[in-house]
């Protein structure tokens, strides 16, 4: 402060003050550079974690879709297997019924053959003069005689013809 003409001290003007040297910005120091590197490393880790999470979600979505498809296929296969088993059971029952019919038919044919032999024996006793050749030549007479009594098959199976 300088005294003025009146003897009072006047405040100094800013121009008259010694100018302060301007601070020079040099750049980040060693600690700041380490801090910035750690920040960029963490940002890269966050980005990698995001990509990993997206891949995980995509994988989960694909796995869920594959699981749904496999459930549908398993359900369809089970239904198909049930239908095939039912069809097999029906065919087995039909085969058993067919075998039973064949056995009854074989039994009926055996009985018919025995009855035929019995009738031939009765015919041979009734007409000793006729030979077996004459009987075979006149089948109409034998048929007329058999019509009076129904055959074994008709009696077994109840045919009314």
C-alpha positions in Angstrom: 0.0 0.0 0.0 1.1 3.4 -0.9 0.4 6.6 0.8 -1.5 9.2 -1.3 -1.4 13.0 -1.2 -3.6 13.2 1.8 -1.4 10.9 3.7 -3.7 8.0 3.7 -2.8 4.6 2.4 -4.5 3.6 -0.8 -5.1 0.1 -1.7 -2.8 -1.2 -4.4 -4.3 -1.6 -7.8 -4.4 -5.0 -9.3 -2.2 -3.9 -12.2 0.5 -3.0 -9.9 0.5 -6.4 -8.2 3.1 -8.9 -9.3 1.4 -11.1 -11.8 1.2 -14.7 -10.7 2.7 -17.2 -12.9 0.1 -19.2 -14.9 -0.1 -22.8 -13.9 1.0 -25.2 -16.6 -1.1 -28.3 -17.0 1.3 -31.1 -17.8 -1.0 -34.1 -17.8 -1.9 -36.9 -15.5 0.7 -38.2 -13.3 1.7 -41.7 -12.5 -1.1 -42.3 -10.0 -3.7 -40.8 -12.3 -2.6 -42.9 -15.2 -2.8 -46.1 -13.1 -6.3 -45.0 -12.0 -7.4 -44.4 -15.6 -6.0 -47.8 -16.6 -7.9 -49.5 -13.8 -11.0 -47.7 -14.9 -10.6 -48.8 -18.5 -9.9 -52.4 -17.4 -13.0 -52.4 -15.2 -15.1 -51.0 -18.1 -13.7 -53.8 -20.4 -14.6 -56.4 -17.7 -18.1 -55.0 -17.5 -18.4 -55.2 -21.3 -17.1 -58.8 -21.2 -19.6 -59.7 -18.4 -22.5 -58.2 -20.4 -21.5 -60.2 -23.5 -21.2 -63.3 -21.4 -24.7 -62.7 -19.9 -26.1 -62.2 -23.4 -24.6 -65.4 -24.5 -25.9 -67.2 -21.4 -29.4 -65.8 -22.0 -29.3 -66.9 -25.7 -28.0 -70.4 -24.7 -30.8 -70.6 -22.1 -33.4 -69.7 -24.7 -32.0 -72.3 -27.1 -31.9 -74.9 -24.4 -35.5 -74.1 -23.3 -36.6 -74.4 -26.9 -34.8 -77.7 -27.4 -36.3 -79.0 -24.1 -39.8 -78.0 -25.3 -39.3 -79.8 -28.6 -38.0 -82.9 -26.8 -41.0 -82.9 -24.5 -43.3 -82.7 -27.5 -41.4 -85.5 -29.3 -41.5 -87.6 -26.2 -45.3 -87.1 -25.8 -45.9 -87.9 -29.4 -43.7 -91.0 -29.2 -45.6 -92.2 -26.1 -48.9 -91.7 -27.9 -47.6 -93.5 -31.0 -46.3 -96.3 -28.8 -49.7 -96.6 -27.1 -51.5 -96.8 -30.5 -49.1 -99.5 -31.7 -49.5 -101.5 -28.5 -53.3 -101.3 -28.9 -53.1 -102.4 -32.5 -50.8 -105.2 -31.6 -53.2 -106.4 -28.9 -56.1 -106.3 -31.4 -54.2 -108.3 -33.9 -53.1 -110.8 -31.3 -56.8 -111.2 -30.3 -57.8 -111.6 -33.9 -55.0 -114.2 -34.4 -56.2 -116.2 -31.4 -59.8 -116.1 -32.6 -58.6 -117.3 -36.0 -56.6 -120.1 -34.5 -59.7 -121.2 -32.5 -61.8 -121.2 -35.6 -59.2 -123.2 -37.5 -59.1 -125.8 -34.7 -62.9 -126.0 -34.7 -62.9 -126.4 -38.5 -60.2 -129.1 -38.3 -62.3 -130.9 -35.6 -65.4 -130.5 -37.8 -63.6 -131.8 -40.9 -62.3 -134.8 -38.9 -65.8 -135.6 -37.7 -67.2 -135.1 -41.2 -64.6 -137.6 -42.5 -65.5 -140.1 -39.9 -69.2 -139.6 -40.6 -68.5 -140.0 -44.3 -66.6 -143.3 -43.7 -69.5 -144.5 -41.5 -72.0 -143.6 -44.2 -69.9 -145.5 -46.8 -69.8 -148.5 -44.5 -73.6 -148.3 -44.1 -74.1 -147.9 -47.8 -71.8 -150.9 -48.5 -73.9 -153.0 -46.1 -77.2 -151.9 -47.5 -76.3 -152.5 -51.1 -73.8 -155.3 -51.2 -74.4 -155.8 -54.9 -73.4 -152.3 -55.9 -69.7 -151.7 -56.2 -67.8 -148.7 -55.1 -67.5 -147.7 -58.7 -71.3 -147.5 -59.2 -71.6 -145.4 -56.0 -69.1 -142.9 -57.3 -70.8 -142.7 -60.7 -74.2 -141.9 -59.1 -73.4 -139.0 -56.8 -76.8 -137.5 -57.2 -78.5 -140.4 -55.4 -76.1 -140.1 -52.5 -76.7 -136.4 -52.2 -80.5 -136.9 -52.1 -80.1 -139.4 -49.4 -77.9 -137.0 -47.4 -80.3 -134.1 -47.7 -82.8 -135.9 -45.4 -80.3 -135.5 -42.5 -78.2 -132.3 -42.2 -74.4 -132.7 -42.3 -72.1 -132.4 -39.4 -70.9 -128.9 -40.4 -74.4 -127.7 -40.6 -75.2 -129.1 -37.2 -72.0 -127.7 -35.7 -72.2 -124.2 -37.2 -76.0 -123.9 -37.2 -76.4 -123.2 -40.9 -80.0 -123.4 -42.1 -79.4 -123.7 -45.8 
